[in-house]
Amino acid sequence: MVRKDKYRFSFGPWNIHSGADPFGPAVRKERTFANKIKEYKKLGFDGVQLHDDDVVPADWDAIQTKRGVARVRKMIEGEGLAPEFIAPRLWEDPRTIDGGITNNNVNERQYAIDRSKRSVDIANMIGAQLIVWWPAREGTYLRESKDAVASIGRMVEWLDILLDHDPNIKILGEMKPNEPMDQAYSPTVGHFLGLSYRTKDPKRVGALIESAHSILAGLDPADDMAYALWHGKLWSVHLNDQNGLKYDQDRSFGAVNLRRAFNQVDVLDQNGFGLNGEYVGLDVKALRTQKDADATLHLKNSREVFNLLLQISRSIDRKQLETYRARRNYEALDMLIMKQLMNVK
């Protein structure tokens, strides 16, 4: 079996944050983008996840954008880092309060298309080939508000437009069943990969799976990852954890359910994830109670948990595991995994 000897890790600057939430103000000082970039190597990370407006403001013209991207690229490369992807942030503009791609208003849909094309251009300028699409508001609060069939068609049309815009990019769908919308049109990786095969270039459309998003859909993240791996379309992950079917918590990886985290590490490592340059991405937030000095520990801890679980995965007696499978001795198999996780002989 061919496996990655050493994984590369990434996170986005939004994972170092001030702790503000819908129910209270910031509790920590806001850090500058440059300050956050300087933290990456210290924490053991190599890749930077970026939204388009993390790089340059969305309303800058072409000349300003080119100059601004060049400055950010120099900053990132100066720290020995690389950009993993660019994601168009289509959910915060007033024109996209009812979605960008599935909006009923043709002018507002065009805004989302134009901004997405610009995000592809930014990716080219900064040295990234991956475009991540989190379709945050591509859904409804009430089903009668949009034509669901037309909306699915518009999502495929949007994918095709970007594939035409640049023949080298790959588009990764990061699906989520709800929040901020009540109902999403493409709530799971299975739905999105179904859409991918209807595009004009399915080879360039794949998935980024976030642990919490699978959990919110009532699914197991490791199984979702296995599904995308079988299709050859798992091109990134956002590892985190989730305490139940509630809002997206972005807890530190493995903090809630260690066995669920183990199975994610195991399925990735056993199936060659990372061999084509994929990053192990994190999308985790510090607890609101953390002070400024400790507000990056969640990133360090999540990476450490991944590597510890990797050691456990690689130490398992696979022949014994296969014997238990063949004999359907699942109680013994259950205990084998439990003892490994508890470091008990």
Beta strands, then each sheet from edge to edge (+ up, - down):
strand 1: 9-11
strand 2: 47-51
strand 3: 82-87
strand 4: 130-133
strand 5: 139-140
strand 6: 170-173
strand 7: 183-184
strand 8: 205-210
strand 9: 234-239
strand 10: 280-282
sheet 1: 3+ 2+ 1+ 10+ 9+ 8+ 6+ 4+
sheet 2: 5+ 7-
end
